[in-house]
Amino acid sequence: LPANDVSINPNKAPFDDPKIVDAFHFAFDRQAFVDVVTNGLGSTTSQPFPDGYLAFNPEIEKLWNYDPDRASRLLTEAGYAPGQLSIEITAQSAATNRAELVQSQLKKIGVESTIKVVPPGSSTWQSEVYIAKNPQLATDGTIGRESPVQNLLAVYGPEGIMNLSGPHASPEFTAALDAVRRTPLEDPEYKPRLWQAVKVGVEQSPTNYLFSNPWVIVSNPDLKNLNILPSQVRWEGVTVS
C-alpha cells in the first residue's frame, strides 16, 4: 500500500519558519484524500506506513488532527494575514488531483498557491525533486522498501532520496534507527524500537503523510509467476500461456 504525503522543504522559505511548518500539520483533512483520491478504498495515515503493517505506529495517529482554525491562528502568529502567504505546489502530471485537493484545503486556512506540474519522464521528477530538492512543497509518496529501516532512511534519512528536508535528520532519529538495526528481528524489543524510530522520524520531519491507497492488481489465469514485492512488481520469469 503506497503512503502518500505532502513533502515540505524547510530549506525553502516560508518553511524555514517552524511556526509555518506547525500550521501545516493541522491544515489537511486526511479523510477527504481517502474519499476523493482513492474513492474510499484507502485509509488515512500520518506516517510512511499503512495501517496493518509491522512498522505502523498507532500512537502517531494522535499527533495532529485536522484543525484549520488552529492552522489559521498559527499563520497569523507567524505574521501572515489570510491571503498574504502564497506557495508553489509541485506535482507529477499523473497525480494532479491530489495537488488540487491540497490547494483547496490550503485556501481554507488563508494560503494561496499555484501548481507546478513536472512533465513525465523517466528521470525528470527524480532530478528536480529527489536530487535538486527544488520544490517548496511537493505531493509525493512512498511505496515502501523490503525492510522498514530502508524506507525510514529513504523518507527521513540525511541521504534519503525522498527527504525533501535533506540533509536534515535529527540525531534522535539516527540514534533510534541505529537501535532498530542492532536488534534481531525475533527479539521482543524489535517492534517497540521500530515504533519509536517511526515516531521520532515523523515528529522531526515537516512532511505530512496523509493517506494510503491499495494497489489493485488484475490478471487472468494465463499470466503466471507474477511476483509482487513490498515495493514493486517484478516481471522476471513472468509468462503468458
BELTASUL-V100252 format. One record per backbone hydrogen bond with DSSP energy under -1.0 kcal/mol. CO is the residue of the C=O (numbers start at 1). NH is the residue of the N-H. Records with the same first field share a line. If there is no record, write none. Layout:
CO=NH ; NH
This chain:
2=213
3=142
4=210 ; 211
5=140
6=208
7=138
9=12
12=15
14=17
17=20 ; 21
18=22
19=23
20=24
23=26
26=67
28=30
29=33
30=34
31=35
32=36
33=37 ; 38
34=40
38=41
43=212
50=53
53=56
57=60
59=62
60=63
67=71
68=72
69=73
70=74
71=75
72=76
73=77
74=78
75=80
76=79
81=84
85=112
87=114
89=116
90=139
91=118
92=95
96=100
97=101
98=102
99=103
100=104
101=105
102=106
103=107
106=109 ; 111
107=110
110=83
112=87
114=89
116=91
118=93
123=127
124=128
125=129 ; 130
126=131
127=132
128=134
136=9
137=90
138=7
140=5
142=3
147=151
148=152
149=153
150=154
151=155
152=156
153=157
154=162
157=160
160=163
162=164
163=166
165=168
170=174
171=175
172=176
173=177
174=178
175=179
176=180
177=181
178=182
180=183
184=187
187=190
189=193
190=194
191=195
192=196
193=197
194=198
195=199
196=200
197=201
198=202
199=203
200=204
208=6
210=45
211=4
212=43
220=223
222=241
224=239
227=234
232=229
234=227
235=238
239=224
